[in-house]
Amino acid sequence: MTETTLDWMALANRKPKGKRPEYFSDPHNEQAYSVLLALVGEVSVMRQRLDTVERLLETKGTISRADIDNFVPAGEVAAERSDMTREYILRVMRGPMQAVEALEESEPPIETICDELLNS
């Protein structure tokens, strides 16, 4: 059996099939949003890996890379991680979520109402 070496950089940078979804009219905003989400994903993984290191060090005192790679959170640890990830994503996405909510509101912003009252 021959071992195949994967080129992770080539796989990560492969262009997906089909048209990318567009959320903003400005392509620069699209690119910034894409970078933001990629960084959020990377930091989330890093936080979970650090949590693994901290937990293993508390219990074992010393660890190997294999210990980290083979760690599978269960029960309360899995629930804590889930909460930690959810809170992190909500903090990071607070601004974009508020912008979407503002678009969905039917009432005009208070500044518009004030301007209308002052100018009438």
Backbone as a printed PyTorch tensor [residue, N CA C, xyz], in Angstrom:
tensor([[[  0.8510,  -1.1790,   0.0000],
         [  0.0000,   0.0000,   0.0000],
         [  0.8930,   1.2370,   0.0000]],

        [[  0.6740,   2.1550,  -0.9150],
         [  1.4740,   3.3650,  -0.9670],
         [  0.7950,   4.4580,  -0.1650]],

        [[  1.6270,   5.1990,   0.5260],
         [  1.1120,   6.3000,   1.3430],
         [  1.0280,   7.5530,   0.4880]],

        [[ -0.1010,   8.2170,   0.5040],
         [ -0.2980,   9.4320,  -0.2630],
         [ -0.1450,  10.6240,   0.6690]],

        [[  0.6260,  11.5920,   0.2430],
         [  0.7880,  12.8020,   1.0230],
         [ -0.2100,  13.8410,   0.5290]],

        [[ -1.0150,  14.3290,   1.4580],
         [ -2.0020,  15.3500,   1.0900],
         [ -1.3730,  16.7240,   1.1360]],

        [[ -1.6880,  17.5220,   0.1510],
         [ -1.2530,  18.9130,   0.1320],
         [ -2.3740,  19.7430,   0.7470]],

        [[ -2.3000,  19.9510,   2.0620],
         [ -3.3690,  20.6320,   2.7890],
         [ -3.5780,  22.0580,   2.3130]],

        [[ -2.5080,  22.7380,   1.9420],
         [ -2.6460,  24.1170,   1.4670],
         [ -3.4140,  24.1510,   0.1390]],

        [[ -3.1130,  23.2220,  -0.7340],
         [ -3.8260,  23.1770,  -2.0190],
         [ -5.2960,  22.8540,  -1.7900]],

        [[ -5.5730,  21.9170,  -0.8890],
         [ -6.9670,  21.5680,  -0.5990],
         [ -7.7140,  22.7300,   0.0420]],

        [[ -7.0680,  23.4370,   0.9620],
         [ -7.7180,  24.5520,   1.6570],
         [ -7.9910,  25.7140,   0.7190]],

        [[ -7.1670,  25.8810,  -0.2960],
         [ -7.3140,  27.0230,  -1.2020],
         [ -8.0300,  26.6810,  -2.4990]],

        [[ -8.5590,  25.4750,  -2.5970],
         [ -9.2910,  25.0760,  -3.7920],
         [-10.5500,  25.9170,  -3.9630]],

        [[-10.8320,  26.2740,  -5.1880],
         [-12.0290,  27.0560,  -5.4740],
         [-13.2380,  26.1230,  -5.4780]],

        [[-14.2930,  26.4930,  -4.7280],
         [-15.4810,  25.6320,  -4.7120],
         [-16.2150,  25.6890,  -6.0480]],

        [[-16.9770,  24.6290,  -6.3130],
         [-17.7760,  24.6100,  -7.5330],
         [-18.9750,  25.5200,  -7.3410]],

        [[-19.4010,  26.1430,  -8.4160],
         [-20.5780,  27.0050,  -8.3500],
         [-20.2320,  28.4110,  -7.8890]],

        [[-21.2550,  29.2320,  -7.8730],
         [-21.0940,  30.6370,  -7.5050],
         [-21.1420,  30.7850,  -5.9900]],

        [[-20.2620,  31.6080,  -5.4640],
         [-20.2670,  31.8930,  -4.0300],
         [-21.4870,  32.7280,  -3.6810]],

        [[-22.0680,  32.4890,  -2.5230],
         [-23.1860,  33.3450,  -2.1230],
         [-22.6790,  34.7550,  -1.8350]],

        [[-23.4820,  35.7340,  -2.1590],
         [-23.1150,  37.1300,  -1.9140],
         [-24.0640,  37.7030,  -0.8740]],

        [[-23.4840,  38.3000,   0.1500],
         [-24.2770,  38.8900,   1.2270],
         [-24.2270,  40.4140,   1.2010]],

        [[-23.1840,  40.9620,   0.5910],
         [-22.9970,  42.4090,   0.5580],
         [-22.8360,  42.8700,  -0.8820]],

        [[-23.1850,  44.1210,  -1.1340],
         [-23.0440,  44.6450,  -2.4840],
         [-21.5880,  44.9660,  -2.8220]],

        [[-20.7920,  45.2590,  -1.8180],
         [-19.3810,  45.5930,  -2.0260],
         [-18.5260,  44.3250,  -1.8770]],

        [[-17.7650,  43.9540,  -2.9180],
         [-16.9430,  42.7410,  -2.8270],
         [-15.8880,  42.8060,  -1.7190]],

        [[-15.4570,  44.0180,  -1.3610],
         [-14.4850,  44.1390,  -0.2710],
         [-15.1110,  43.7210,   1.0590]],

        [[-16.3740,  44.0450,   1.2520],
         [-17.0720,  43.6020,   2.4510],
         [-17.2070,  42.0860,   2.4650]],

        [[-17.4590,  41.5010,   1.3120],
         [-17.5370,  40.0440,   1.1920],
         [-16.2160,  39.4080,   1.6220]],

        [[-15.1190,  39.9840,   1.1240],
         [-13.8030,  39.4390,   1.4620],
         [-13.5130,  39.5880,   2.9470]],

        [[-13.8390,  40.7420,   3.5090],
         [-13.6020,  40.9700,   4.9390],
         [-14.4300,  39.9950,   5.7760]],

        [[-15.6760,  39.7810,   5.3840],
         [-16.5560,  38.8580,   6.0950],
         [-16.0030,  37.4340,   6.0190]],

        [[-15.5110,  37.0560,   4.8580],
         [-14.9310,  35.7250,   4.6690],
         [-13.7050,  35.5370,   5.5620]],

        [[-12.8550,  36.5460,   5.6140],
         [-11.6630,  36.4850,   6.4670],
         [-12.0740,  36.4020,   7.9370]],

        [[-13.0530,  37.2170,   8.3270],
         [-13.5370,  37.2040,   9.7090],
         [-13.9980,  35.8070,  10.1080]],

        [[-14.8190,  35.1800,   9.2660],
         [-15.3440,  33.8570,   9.6020],
         [-14.2420,  32.8040,   9.6420]],

        [[-13.2620,  32.9160,   8.7520],
         [-12.1440,  31.9710,   8.7790],
         [-11.3520,  32.1270,  10.0790]],

        [[-11.1040,  33.3660,  10.4840],
         [-10.3750,  33.6030,  11.7340],
         [-11.1690,  33.1430,  12.9500]],

        [[-12.4690,  33.3740,  12.9390],
         [-13.3250,  32.9080,  14.0390],
         [-13.2100,  31.4010,  14.1730]],

        [[-13.2520,  30.6940,  13.0500],
         [-13.1170,  29.2390,  13.0830],
         [-11.7750,  28.7940,  13.6260]],

        [[-10.7070,  29.4470,  13.1790],
         [ -9.3720,  29.0880,  13.6460],
         [ -9.2030,  29.3460,  15.1400]],

        [[ -9.6670,  30.4950,  15.5970],
         [ -9.5430,  30.8260,  17.0190],
         [-10.3900,  29.8770,  17.8570]],

        [[-11.5460,  29.4990,  17.3660],
         [-12.4050,  28.5620,  18.0870],
         [-11.6950,  27.2160,  18.2740]],

        [[-11.0770,  26.7270,  17.2140],
         [-10.3330,  25.4690,  17.3010],
         [ -9.1620,  25.6200,  18.2720]],

        [[ -8.4640,  26.7490,  18.2150],
         [ -7.3280,  26.9880,  19.0990],
         [ -7.7690,  27.0260,  20.5620]],

        [[ -8.9220,  27.6490,  20.8110],
         [ -9.4460,  27.7040,  22.1840],
         [ -9.7720,  26.3070,  22.7040]],

        [[-10.3510,  25.4720,  21.8480],
         [-10.6700,  24.1060,  22.2720],
         [ -9.4070,  23.2960,  22.5210]],

        [[ -8.4210,  23.4980,  21.6710],
         [ -7.1540,  22.7750,  21.8510],
         [ -6.4640,  23.2270,  23.1390]],

        [[ -6.4940,  24.5210,  23.4150],
         [ -5.9050,  25.0190,  24.6590],
         [ -6.6540,  24.4660,  25.8640]],

        [[ -7.9720,  24.3920,  25.7600],
         [ -8.7670,  23.8030,  26.8370],
         [ -8.3420,  22.3560,  27.0710]],

        [[ -8.0890,  21.6210,  26.0000],
         [ -7.6160,  20.2350,  26.1070],
         [ -6.2830,  20.1880,  26.8390]],

        [[ -5.3540,  21.0490,  26.4440],
         [ -4.0330,  21.0860,  27.0820],
         [ -4.1710,  21.3780,  28.5710]],

        [[ -4.9760,  22.3850,  28.9080],
         [ -5.1440,  22.7400,  30.3180],
         [ -5.7430,  21.5830,  31.1120]],

        [[ -6.7590,  20.9410,  30.5730],
         [ -7.4020,  19.8220,  31.2910],
         [ -6.4440,  18.6440,  31.4660]],

        [[ -5.7090,  18.3250,  30.4210],
         [ -4.7690,  17.2130,  30.5180],
         [ -3.6390,  17.5190,  31.4880]],

        [[ -3.1460,  18.7450,  31.4830],
         [ -2.0860,  19.1120,  32.4270],
         [ -2.5760,  19.0370,  33.8710]],

        [[ -3.8320,  19.4360,  34.0940],
         [ -4.3920,  19.3480,  35.4450],
         [ -4.4630,  17.9040,  35.9280]],

        [[ -4.8320,  17.0110,  35.0310],
         [ -5.0330,  15.6220,  35.4580],
         [ -3.7580,  14.7830,  35.3980]],

        [[ -2.8920,  15.0330,  34.4120],
         [ -1.7160,  14.1800,  34.2210],
         [ -0.4050,  14.8300,  34.6260]],

        [[ -0.3450,  16.1510,  34.5910],
         [  0.8940,  16.8480,  34.9300],
         [  1.8350,  17.0040,  33.7550]],

        [[  1.8080,  16.0780,  32.8360],
         [  2.6190,  16.1510,  31.6290],
         [  1.8280,  15.5110,  30.4910]],

        [[  2.0400,  15.9820,  29.2970],
         [  1.2510,  15.4690,  28.1730],
         [  2.0970,  15.3730,  26.9200]],

        [[  1.5860,  14.6050,  25.9830],
         [  2.2240,  14.4940,  24.6740],
         [  1.2470,  15.0060,  23.6200]],

        [[  1.7540,  15.1990,  22.4330],
         [  0.8980,  15.6220,  21.3230],
         [ -0.1950,  14.5760,  21.0760]],

        [[  0.1420,  13.3090,  21.2180],
         [ -0.8440,  12.2340,  21.0360],
         [ -1.9620,  12.3430,  22.0670]],

        [[ -1.6080,  12.7060,  23.3170],
         [ -2.6410,  12.8970,  24.3440],
         [ -3.6350,  13.9710,  23.9090]],

        [[ -3.1090,  15.0490,  23.3530],
         [ -3.9640,  16.1550,  22.9080],
         [ -4.8290,  15.7110,  21.7360]],

        [[ -4.2070,  15.0690,  20.7540],
         [ -4.9370,  14.6500,  19.5540],
         [ -6.0040,  13.6070,  19.8520]],

        [[ -5.7830,  12.7870,  20.8570],
         [ -6.7110,  11.6980,  21.1620],
         [ -7.7420,  12.0570,  22.2290]],

        [[ -7.6690,  13.2540,  22.7870],
         [ -8.6060,  13.6610,  23.8220],
         [-10.0020,  13.8380,  23.2310]],

        [[-10.9880,  13.2230,  23.8660],
         [-12.3800,  13.3510,  23.4300],
         [-13.1920,  13.8200,  24.6330]],

        [[-13.6710,  15.0590,  24.5990],
         [-14.4540,  15.5540,  25.7340],
         [-15.7870,  14.8250,  25.8300]],

        [[-16.1970,  14.5570,  27.0460],
         [-17.4780,  13.8720,  27.2420],
         [-18.1960,  14.5020,  28.4250]],

        [[-19.4940,  14.2880,  28.4700],
         [-20.2910,  14.7220,  29.6120],
         [-20.2070,  16.2000,  29.8810]],

        [[-19.8400,  16.5310,  31.1150],
         [-19.7900,  17.9240,  31.5610],
         [-18.7550,  18.7350,  30.7820]],

        [[-17.6340,  18.1130,  30.4500],
         [-16.5870,  18.8060,  29.6860],
         [-17.1130,  19.1900,  28.3040]],

        [[-17.8030,  18.2760,  27.6540],
         [-18.3690,  18.5660,  26.3290],
         [-19.3980,  19.6840,  26.4250]],

        [[-20.2160,  19.6690,  27.4780],
         [-21.2190,  20.7190,  27.6600],
         [-20.5530,  22.0680,  27.9050]],

        [[-19.4970,  22.0920,  28.7280],
         [-18.7640,  23.3440,  28.9850],
         [-18.1750,  23.8930,  27.6920]],

        [[-17.5960,  23.0150,  26.8880],
         [-17.0110,  23.4520,  25.6210],
         [-18.0680,  23.9860,  24.6800]],

        [[-19.1870,  23.3270,  24.6390],
         [-20.2770,  23.7760,  23.7790],
         [-20.7280,  25.1740,  24.1860]],

        [[-20.9000,  25.3960,  25.4870],
         [-21.2810,  26.7190,  25.9910],
         [-20.2060,  27.7560,  25.6730]],

        [[-18.9430,  27.3750,  25.8700],
         [-17.8250,  28.2860,  25.6160],
         [-17.8020,  28.7060,  24.1440]],

        [[-17.9960,  27.7520,  23.2410],
         [-17.9850,  28.0530,  21.8110],
         [-19.1750,  28.9120,  21.4230]],

        [[-20.3390,  28.5800,  21.9410],
         [-21.5500,  29.3540,  21.6410],
         [-21.3830,  30.8020,  22.0970]],

        [[-20.8900,  31.0120,  23.3160],
         [-20.6890,  32.3700,  23.8360],
         [-19.6720,  33.1370,  23.0020]],

        [[-18.6060,  32.4660,  22.6060],
         [-17.5670,  33.0980,  21.7900],
         [-18.1370,  33.5580,  20.4530]],

        [[-18.8680,  32.6800,  19.7800],
         [-19.4280,  33.0300,  18.4770],
         [-20.4420,  34.1600,  18.6110]],

        [[-21.2490,  34.1230,  19.6510],
         [-22.2200,  35.2090,  19.8550],
         [-21.5140,  36.5510,  20.0920]],

        [[-20.4020,  36.5370,  20.8230],
         [-19.6520,  37.7880,  21.0500],
         [-19.0760,  38.3130,  19.7540]],

        [[-18.4770,  37.4290,  18.9760],
         [-17.8340,  37.8470,  17.7270],
         [-18.8700,  38.3180,  16.7060]],

        [[-19.9950,  37.6260,  16.6450],
         [-21.0030,  37.9270,  15.6370],
         [-22.0370,  38.9440,  16.1030]],

        [[-21.8270,  39.5440,  17.2550],
         [-22.7990,  40.5010,  17.7920],
         [-23.0720,  41.6510,  16.8220]],

        [[-22.0190,  42.2380,  16.2790],
         [-22.1760,  43.3590,  15.3490],
         [-22.9620,  42.9860,  14.1020]],

        [[-22.5310,  41.9350,  13.3780],
         [-23.3000,  41.5410,  12.1950],
         [-24.7420,  41.1380,  12.5220]],

        [[-24.9530,  40.4820,  13.6490],
         [-26.3090,  40.0800,  14.0200],
         [-27.1840,  41.3050,  14.2920]],

        [[-26.6160,  42.3210,  14.9320],
         [-27.3730,  43.5410,  15.1900],
         [-27.6890,  44.2640,  13.8840]],

        [[-26.7690,  44.2240,  12.9300],
         [-27.0230,  44.8610,  11.6340],
         [-28.1750,  44.1710,  10.9020]],

        [[-28.2150,  42.8490,  10.9610],
         [-29.3150,  42.1090,  10.3280],
         [-30.6250,  42.4300,  11.0290]],

        [[-30.6030,  42.4580,  12.3550],
         [-31.8170,  42.7790,  13.1110],
         [-32.3100,  44.1790,  12.7600]],

        [[-31.3920,  45.1210,  12.5810],
         [-31.7830,  46.4870,  12.2330],
         [-32.4620,  46.5230,  10.8600]],

        [[-31.9990,  45.6930,   9.9390],
         [-32.6240,  45.6380,   8.6160],
         [-34.0330,  45.0620,   8.6950]],

        [[-34.2580,  44.1990,   9.6610],
         [-35.5590,  43.5400,   9.7930],
         [-36.5760,  44.3830,  10.5620]],

        [[-36.1070,  45.4060,  11.2770],
         [-37.0180,  46.2340,  12.0590],
         [-37.9000,  47.0750,  11.1390]],

        [[-39.1520,  47.1830,  11.5070],
         [-40.0620,  47.9870,  10.6930],
         [-40.0860,  49.4400,  11.1540]],

        [[-39.6950,  49.6910,  12.3810],
         [-39.7000,  51.0570,  12.8930],
         [-38.4170,  51.7720,  12.4880]],

        [[-38.5160,  53.0560,  12.1400],
         [-37.3010,  53.8080,  11.7830],
         [-36.4550,  54.0650,  13.0280]],

        [[-35.1640,  54.3030,  12.8450],
         [-34.3060,  54.6070,  13.9870],
         [-34.7690,  55.8850,  14.6890]],

        [[-34.4650,  56.0050,  15.9580],
         [-34.9020,  57.1530,  16.7610],
         [-34.3710,  58.4650,  16.1860]],

        [[-33.1920,  58.4400,  15.5740],
         [-32.6310,  59.6530,  14.9860],
         [-33.5280,  60.1690,  13.8610]],

        [[-34.0680,  59.2530,  13.0660],
         [-34.9600,  59.6470,  11.9710],
         [-36.2340,  60.2750,  12.5200]],

        [[-36.7830,  59.6770,  13.5640],
         [-37.9980,  60.2170,  14.1820],
         [-37.7300,  61.6070,  14.7450]],

        [[-36.6000,  61.7830,  15.4150],
         [-36.2360,  63.1030,  15.9720],
         [-36.0900,  64.1430,  14.8690]],

        [[-35.4190,  63.7770,  13.7810],
         [-35.2460,  64.7020,  12.6620],
         [-36.5960,  65.1070,  12.0660]],

        [[-37.4840,  64.1370,  11.9360],
         [-38.8050,  64.4140,  11.3790],
         [-39.5920,  65.3450,  12.3030]],

        [[-39.5060,  65.1520,  13.6030],
         [-40.2200,  66.0090,  14.5520],
         [-39.6450,  67.4240,  14.5530]],

        [[-38.3470,  67.5380,  14.4650],
         [-37.7050,  68.8450,  14.4680],
         [-37.9810,  69.6040,  13.1930]],

        [[-38.0990,  68.9040,  12.0800],
         [-38.2940,  69.5460,  10.7740],
         [-39.7740,  69.7010,  10.3890]],

        [[-40.6930,  69.3160,  11.2630],
         [-42.1030,  69.4650,  10.8980],
         [-42.7430,  70.6430,  11.5520]]])
